[in-house]
Amino acid sequence: MRIFIASDHRGFELKDKLVDYLHEKEYRVEDLGAYEYDAKDDYPDFAQKVATAVLQDVESSRGIVTCGSGVGACIVVNRHKKLRCGLGFNQDQVKHAREADNINVLSLPADYLDFDEAVTLVNIFLETRGLNEEKYLRRIKKTDEV
């Protein structure tokens, strides 16, 4: 699995730490920026980079975006068909989002999570499989058709 990750200035520090962590865990991770702190950068630019990258191989890649609240980046990613981005703030919620909604991008609220919490959510996101029950597959298909 290939993982694409990006952040704006508010998620910059968290993103850099997550990139190091994912490399240590031997994931194939590609950092799409920001590469340096710039208080005037904009989350849509970085969320769009992750969306574009994941769409190139939506079946075998995942994305992680970070911004202050996690909401803005999540909105940008969800504007693309075949991408299902979930705002991660709780372990059970992220597990449910992977299983029932088969999210393929995780948005993290950097202002509200510490690194250890973020790592836990990322691990759940990467290790949990989507459920192949008909009702979930039907709902995902309908979502992708919107």
LUMTIKE-850551 format. One line per 8 residues: their letters; for each residue x, y, z of N, C-alpha, C, O. Coordinates in nm, 3 decimals. Layout:
A) X:Y:Z:X:Y:Z:X:Y:Z:X:Y:Z ~ ...
This chain:
MRIFIASD) 0.084:-0.117:0.000:0.000:0.000:0.000:0.089:0.124:0.000:0.190:0.131:0.070 ~ 0.049:0.220:-0.080:0.120:0.348:-0.087:0.039:0.452:-0.012:-0.084:0.458:-0.025 ~ 0.107:0.534:0.067:0.040:0.635:0.148:0.089:0.773:0.105:0.210:0.798:0.100 ~ -0.005:0.860:0.075:0.026:0.999:0.041:-0.017:1.086:0.159:-0.125:1.067:0.215 ~ 0.067:1.181:0.195:0.040:1.263:0.312:0.078:1.408:0.284:0.177:1.435:0.216 ~ -0.002:1.501:0.336:0.028:1.644:0.317:-0.043:1.724:0.427:-0.136:1.676:0.492 ~ 0.005:1.846:0.445:-0.055:1.934:0.546:-0.029:2.079:0.512:0.060:2.113:0.434 ~ -0.110:2.164:0.573:-0.082:2.307:0.570:0.006:2.341:0.691:0.057:2.251:0.758
HRGFELKD) 0.023:2.468:0.717:0.112:2.511:0.826:0.065:2.464:0.964:0.147:2.435:1.050 ~ -0.066:2.456:0.985:-0.114:2.415:1.117:-0.094:2.266:1.142:-0.085:2.223:1.257 ~ -0.086:2.188:1.037:-0.059:2.045:1.053:0.084:2.007:1.022:0.119:1.889:1.028 ~ 0.166:2.104:0.990:0.303:2.080:0.943:0.385:1.994:1.039:0.443:1.894:0.997 ~ 0.390:2.031:1.164:0.472:1.957:1.261:0.422:1.813:1.278:0.502:1.719:1.279 ~ 0.291:1.796:1.290:0.234:1.662:1.303:0.264:1.579:1.179:0.303:1.463:1.190 ~ 0.246:1.637:1.062:0.272:1.564:0.937:0.416:1.517:0.930:0.441:1.402:0.895 ~ 0.510:1.603:0.963:0.651:1.563:0.958:0.681:1.447:1.052:0.755:1.355:1.016
KLVDYLHE) 0.624:1.450:1.170:0.645:1.340:1.265:0.579:1.211:1.215:0.635:1.102:1.231 ~ 0.462:1.224:1.153:0.395:1.105:1.099:0.473:1.046:0.982:0.479:0.923:0.968 ~ 0.531:1.130:0.899:0.614:1.079:0.788:0.728:0.995:0.843:0.752:0.884:0.796 ~ 0.798:1.047:0.943:0.908:0.971:1.006:0.857:0.840:1.064:0.919:0.735:1.046 ~ 0.745:0.845:1.134:0.688:0.725:1.194:0.653:0.621:1.087:0.686:0.503:1.102 ~ 0.589:0.664:0.980:0.549:0.571:0.874:0.670:0.510:0.804:0.667:0.393:0.766 ~ 0.776:0.588:0.786:0.900:0.534:0.730:0.958:0.427:0.823:1.002:0.322:0.777 ~ 0.958:0.454:0.952:1.009:0.356:1.050:0.929:0.226:1.045:0.985:0.119:1.064
KEYRVEDL) 0.799:0.237:1.018:0.712:0.119:1.009:0.721:0.053:0.870:0.652:-0.045:0.842 ~ 0.807:0.110:0.784:0.835:0.058:0.650:0.716:0.064:0.555:0.701:-0.021:0.467 ~ 0.632:0.164:0.574:0.527:0.192:0.477:0.587:0.269:0.360:0.685:0.341:0.377 ~ 0.530:0.254:0.244:0.568:0.336:0.129:0.491:0.467:0.141:0.372:0.473:0.112 ~ 0.559:0.570:0.185:0.492:0.698:0.211:0.554:0.806:0.124:0.676:0.813:0.108 ~ 0.468:0.890:0.069:0.514:1.002:-0.010:0.461:1.131:0.051:0.340:1.153:0.060 ~ 0.554:1.216:0.092:0.523:1.345:0.152:0.499:1.445:0.039:0.589:1.472:-0.041 ~ 0.378:1.500:0.034:0.342:1.594:-0.072:0.343:1.739:-0.024:0.289:1.827:-0.091
GAYEYDAK) 0.403:1.765:0.091:0.417:1.901:0.142:0.321:1.926:0.257:0.239:1.841:0.291 ~ 0.331:2.036:0.312:0.429:2.142:0.295:0.566:2.091:0.340:0.577:2.007:0.429 ~ 0.669:2.143:0.276:0.805:2.100:0.307:0.875:2.195:0.402:0.981:2.163:0.456 ~ 0.817:2.311:0.423:0.867:2.405:0.523:0.748:2.481:0.577:0.646:2.495:0.511 ~ 0.764:2.531:0.698:0.656:2.604:0.763:0.634:2.739:0.695:0.727:2.817:0.679 ~ 0.510:2.764:0.655:0.472:2.891:0.595:0.334:2.926:0.650:0.234:2.868:0.608 ~ 0.328:3.020:0.741:0.203:3.056:0.808:0.096:3.106:0.713:-0.020:3.116:0.751 ~ 0.132:3.136:0.590:0.035:3.189:0.494:-0.009:3.086:0.389:-0.081:3.121:0.296
DDYPDFAQ) 0.034:2.960:0.403:-0.009:2.861:0.304:-0.155:2.822:0.329:-0.212:2.858:0.432 ~ -0.213:2.750:0.236:-0.357:2.720:0.239:-0.382:2.569:0.230:-0.328:2.502:0.143 ~ -0.464:2.518:0.321:-0.492:2.374:0.325:-0.549:2.318:0.194:-0.518:2.203:0.163 ~ -0.630:2.392:0.116:-0.682:2.330:-0.007:-0.572:2.285:-0.103:-0.586:2.185:-0.172 ~ -0.462:2.360:-0.107:-0.353:2.324:-0.199:-0.296:2.187:-0.165:-0.266:2.108:-0.255 ~ -0.281:2.157:-0.037:-0.219:2.032:0.005:-0.319:1.917:0.003:-0.283:1.805:-0.033 ~ -0.442:1.943:0.042:-0.545:1.839:0.036:-0.568:1.797:-0.109:-0.589:1.679:-0.137 ~ -0.563:1.892:-0.200:-0.580:1.861:-0.342:-0.467:1.771:-0.393:-0.491:1.682:-0.474
KVATAVLQ) -0.346:1.794:-0.346:-0.233:1.708:-0.388:-0.255:1.564:-0.345:-0.230:1.471:-0.422 ~ -0.302:1.544:-0.223:-0.329:1.409:-0.175:-0.443:1.347:-0.255:-0.434:1.231:-0.296 ~ -0.549:1.422:-0.277:-0.663:1.371:-0.354:-0.619:1.325:-0.492:-0.654:1.215:-0.536 ~ -0.544:1.407:-0.561:-0.496:1.374:-0.695:-0.411:1.248:-0.694:-0.425:1.162:-0.781 ~ -0.323:1.237:-0.596:-0.233:1.121:-0.588:-0.311:0.993:-0.560:-0.288:0.891:-0.624 ~ -0.403:0.997:-0.465:-0.480:0.876:-0.431:-0.567:0.834:-0.549:-0.583:0.715:-0.573 ~ -0.621:0.928:-0.621:-0.705:0.895:-0.737:-0.629:0.822:-0.846:-0.690:0.752:-0.927 ~ -0.498:0.836:-0.851:-0.418:0.766:-0.952:-0.419:0.615:-0.931:-0.401:0.539:-1.026
DVESSRGI) -0.439:0.571:-0.807:-0.445:0.428:-0.775:-0.534:0.409:-0.653:-0.488:0.370:-0.546 ~ -0.661:0.439:-0.672:-0.756:0.444:-0.560:-0.772:0.309:-0.492:-0.811:0.304:-0.375 ~ -0.744:0.200:-0.560:-0.763:0.068:-0.501:-0.651:0.028:-0.407:-0.672:-0.053:-0.316 ~ -0.531:0.081:-0.427:-0.420:0.035:-0.344:-0.339:0.147:-0.281:-0.222:0.129:-0.246 ~ -0.399:0.263:-0.267:-0.330:0.371:-0.198:-0.425:0.433:-0.097:-0.547:0.416:-0.104 ~ -0.367:0.505:-0.004:-0.444:0.577:0.097:-0.383:0.715:0.114:-0.268:0.739:0.076 ~ -0.461:0.805:0.171:-0.413:0.940:0.194:-0.435:0.982:0.338:-0.526:0.936:0.406 ~ -0.347:1.072:0.382:-0.361:1.135:0.513:-0.340:1.284:0.493:-0.241:1.326:0.435
VTCGSGVG) -0.434:1.363:0.542:-0.423:1.509:0.536:-0.435:1.564:0.677:-0.508:1.510:0.760 ~ -0.363:1.671:0.703:-0.374:1.737:0.833:-0.388:1.887:0.811:-0.324:1.945:0.724 ~ -0.472:1.945:0.892:-0.483:2.091:0.901:-0.527:2.120:1.043:-0.535:2.027:1.124 ~ -0.554:2.242:1.077:-0.586:2.277:1.215:-0.704:2.200:1.270:-0.689:2.128:1.370 ~ -0.819:2.212:1.209:-0.940:2.144:1.256:-0.960:2.010:1.189:-1.037:1.927:1.238 ~ -0.893:1.987:1.077:-0.915:1.866:0.998:-1.034:1.879:0.905:-1.047:1.801:0.810 ~ -1.121:1.974:0.930:-1.245:1.985:0.852:-1.219:2.039:0.712:-1.269:1.982:0.614 ~ -1.143:2.146:0.700:-1.119:2.205:0.569:-1.058:2.107:0.471:-1.104:2.094:0.357
ACIVVNRH) -0.952:2.038:0.514:-0.887:1.942:0.425:-0.982:1.829:0.389:-0.982:1.781:0.276 ~ -1.063:1.787:0.485:-1.160:1.681:0.461:-1.261:1.722:0.353:-1.295:1.643:0.265 ~ -1.308:1.845:0.360:-1.403:1.896:0.261:-1.342:1.892:0.121:-1.407:1.849:0.026 ~ -1.219:1.938:0.108:-1.153:1.941:-0.023:-1.144:1.800:-0.081:-1.181:1.779:-0.197 ~ -1.097:1.705:-0.003:-1.082:1.567:-0.054:-1.216:1.510:-0.095:-1.226:1.442:-0.197 ~ -1.320:1.535:-0.018:-1.451:1.477:-0.046:-1.520:1.536:-0.168:-1.629:1.491:-0.205 ~ -1.461:1.634:-0.229:-1.518:1.687:-0.354:-1.488:1.598:-0.474:-1.534:1.626:-0.585 ~ -1.411:1.493:-0.453:-1.370:1.404:-0.562:-1.444:1.271:-0.555:-1.453:1.209:-0.449
KKLRCGLG) -1.498:1.229:-0.668:-1.561:1.097:-0.675:-1.457:0.991:-0.645:-1.340:1.005:-0.679 ~ -1.502:0.885:-0.580:-1.421:0.770:-0.542:-1.335:0.795:-0.419:-1.272:0.701:-0.369 ~ -1.331:0.918:-0.368:-1.258:0.945:-0.245:-1.357:0.963:-0.132:-1.458:1.033:-0.145 ~ -1.326:0.898:-0.022:-1.410:0.907:0.097:-1.317:0.942:0.212:-1.245:0.857:0.264 ~ -1.320:1.067:0.251:-1.233:1.118:0.356:-1.311:1.130:0.485:-1.421:1.184:0.487 ~ -1.253:1.079:0.591:-1.315:1.090:0.722:-1.229:1.172:0.816:-1.106:1.161:0.817 ~ -1.294:1.254:0.895:-1.227:1.331:0.998:-1.203:1.238:1.117:-1.299:1.187:1.175 ~ -1.076:1.217:1.152:-1.044:1.124:1.260:-1.023:1.195:1.392:-0.936:1.280:1.404
FNQDQVKH) -1.104:1.159:1.490:-1.090:1.222:1.621:-1.104:1.123:1.735:-1.085:1.161:1.851 ~ -1.136:0.998:1.705:-1.164:0.900:1.809:-1.135:0.761:1.753:-1.164:0.734:1.636 ~ -1.077:0.673:1.833:-1.039:0.541:1.784:-1.157:0.461:1.729:-1.149:0.405:1.620 ~ -1.266:0.456:1.804:-1.382:0.380:1.759:-1.441:0.440:1.631:-1.486:0.368:1.542 ~ -1.440:0.571:1.625:-1.496:0.640:1.509:-1.414:0.611:1.383:-1.471:0.587:1.276 ~ -1.281:0.612:1.393:-1.196:0.584:1.276:-1.213:0.438:1.234:-1.220:0.408:1.115 ~ -1.219:0.348:1.331:-1.239:0.205:1.298:-1.372:0.187:1.225:-1.380:0.117:1.124 ~ -1.476:0.250:1.277:-1.608:0.241:1.213:-1.603:0.300:1.071:-1.660:0.243:0.978
AREADNIN) -1.537:0.414:1.056:-1.529:0.479:0.925:-1.457:0.391:0.823:-1.493:0.388:0.706 ~ -1.354:0.318:0.867:-1.285:0.226:0.776:-1.374:0.107:0.743:-1.386:0.069:0.627 ~ -1.436:0.048:0.844:-1.515:-0.073:0.822:-1.641:-0.045:0.742:-1.665:-0.109:0.639 ~ -1.721:0.049:0.787:-1.853:0.070:0.726:-1.849:0.162:0.605:-1.924:0.141:0.510 ~ -1.763:0.263:0.608:-1.761:0.362:0.500:-1.640:0.346:0.408:-1.630:0.414:0.306 ~ -1.549:0.257:0.445:-1.429:0.228:0.367:-1.356:0.356:0.326:-1.320:0.374:0.210 ~ -1.336:0.446:0.425:-1.265:0.570:0.393:-1.126:0.536:0.339:-1.061:0.443:0.386 ~ -1.083:0.613:0.240:-0.950:0.592:0.184:-0.858:0.711:0.210:-0.741:0.709:0.170
VLSLPADY) -0.909:0.812:0.274:-0.828:0.926:0.319:-0.871:0.960:0.462:-0.990:0.962:0.494 ~ -0.772:0.985:0.546:-0.796:1.024:0.683:-0.752:1.167:0.703:-0.640:1.204:0.667 ~ -0.839:1.248:0.759:-0.807:1.387:0.790:-0.790:1.401:0.941:-0.877:1.361:1.018 ~ -0.677:1.457:0.981:-0.646:1.470:1.123:-0.648:1.616:1.166:-0.591:1.701:1.099 ~ -0.715:1.645:1.279:-0.720:1.781:1.332:-0.597:1.809:1.419:-0.597:1.781:1.539 ~ -0.494:1.863:1.360:-0.365:1.881:1.427:-0.376:1.966:1.553:-0.298:1.947:1.646 ~ -0.469:2.060:1.557:-0.484:2.146:1.675:-0.544:2.072:1.794:-0.540:2.122:1.906 ~ -0.601:1.954:1.771:-0.675:1.884:1.876:-0.621:1.745:1.909:-0.679:1.675:1.992
LDFDEAVT) -0.511:1.705:1.845:-0.452:1.574:1.870:-0.305:1.591:1.904:-0.237:1.676:1.847 ~ -0.256:1.510:1.998:-0.112:1.505:2.014:-0.059:1.393:1.924:-0.136:1.319:1.864 ~ 0.072:1.383:1.916:0.133:1.286:1.825:0.090:1.143:1.856:0.057:1.068:1.764 ~ 0.091:1.104:1.982:0.055:0.967:2.018:-0.088:0.934:1.978:-0.116:0.825:1.928 ~ -0.179:1.028:1.999:-0.318:1.006:1.956:-0.326:0.992:1.805:-0.397:0.906:1.753 ~ -0.254:1.077:1.734:-0.254:1.072:1.588:-0.200:0.938:1.538:-0.256:0.880:1.445 ~ -0.093:0.890:1.597:-0.035:0.761:1.557:-0.137:0.649:1.576:-0.151:0.563:1.490 ~ -0.207:0.650:1.688:-0.308:0.549:1.712:-0.415:0.551:1.605:-0.455:0.447:1.554
LVNIFLET) -0.463:0.671:1.570:-0.566:0.683:1.466:-0.513:0.639:1.330:-0.584:0.573:1.255 ~ -0.391:0.676:1.298:-0.330:0.636:1.170:-0.317:0.484:1.164:-0.347:0.423:1.061 ~ -0.272:0.422:1.272:-0.260:0.276:1.273:-0.394:0.209:1.250:-0.403:0.113:1.173 ~ -0.496:0.257:1.316:-0.630:0.200:1.295:-0.672:0.219:1.150:-0.724:0.126:1.088 ~ -0.651:0.337:1.096:-0.687:0.366:0.957:-0.615:0.272:0.860:-0.676:0.224:0.764 ~ -0.489:0.246:0.883:-0.411:0.164:0.790:-0.433:0.014:0.809:-0.417:-0.062:0.714 ~ -0.468:-0.028:0.929:-0.477:-0.171:0.958:-0.619:-0.228:0.950:-0.636:-0.350:0.944 ~ -0.720:-0.143:0.951:-0.858:-0.190:0.951:-0.906:-0.209:0.808:-0.884:-0.124:0.721
RGLNEEKY) -0.971:-0.320:0.785:-1.026:-0.349:0.652:-1.172:-0.306:0.645:-1.244:-0.306:0.744 ~ -1.213:-0.271:0.523:-1.354:-0.242:0.501:-1.434:-0.371:0.506:-1.385:-0.477:0.468 ~ -1.558:-0.361:0.552:-1.645:-0.477:0.557:-1.705:-0.501:0.419:-1.744:-0.406:0.350 ~ -1.711:-0.626:0.378:-1.763:-0.660:0.245:-1.909:-0.702:0.247:-1.955:-0.772:0.157 ~ -1.980:-0.660:0.348:-2.122:-0.692:0.354:-2.198:-0.609:0.252:-2.162:-0.494:0.223 ~ -2.303:-0.667:0.197:-2.378:-0.604:0.089:-2.426:-0.465:0.125:-2.418:-0.374:0.042 ~ -2.476:-0.445:0.246:-2.530:-0.314:0.282:-2.423:-0.206:0.278:-2.450:-0.093:0.237 ~ -2.301:-0.238:0.321:-2.193:-0.139:0.318:-2.148:-0.111:0.176:-2.126:0.004:0.138
LRRIKKTD) -2.135:-0.216:0.098:-2.094:-0.199:-0.042:-2.198:-0.117:-0.120:-2.161:-0.033:-0.202 ~ -2.325:-0.142:-0.094:-2.433:-0.067:-0.159:-2.425:0.081:-0.124:-2.440:0.167:-0.212 ~ -2.401:0.111:0.001:-2.393:0.250:0.046:-2.271:0.321:-0.013:-2.279:0.437:-0.053 ~ -2.159:0.252:-0.018:-2.038:0.310:-0.077:-2.060:0.338:-0.225:-2.019:0.442:-0.276 ~ -2.125:0.245:-0.294:-2.154:0.266:-0.437:-2.242:0.389:-0.456:-2.217:0.471:-0.545 ~ -2.343:0.402:-0.374:-2.430:0.519:-0.383:-2.353:0.648:-0.355:-2.374:0.749:-0.422 ~ -2.266:0.644:-0.257:-2.184:0.761:-0.225:-2.095:0.800:-0.342:-2.082:0.918:-0.374 ~ -2.034:0.700:-0.406:-1.945:0.727:-0.519:-2.020:0.781:-0.640:-1.961:0.843:-0.728
EV) -2.151:0.756:-0.644:-2.231:0.804:-0.758:-2.285:0.944:-0.737:-2.338:1.003:-0.831 ~ -2.272:0.999:-0.619:-2.324:1.134:-0.591:-2.245:1.236:-0.671:-2.272:1.356:-0.661
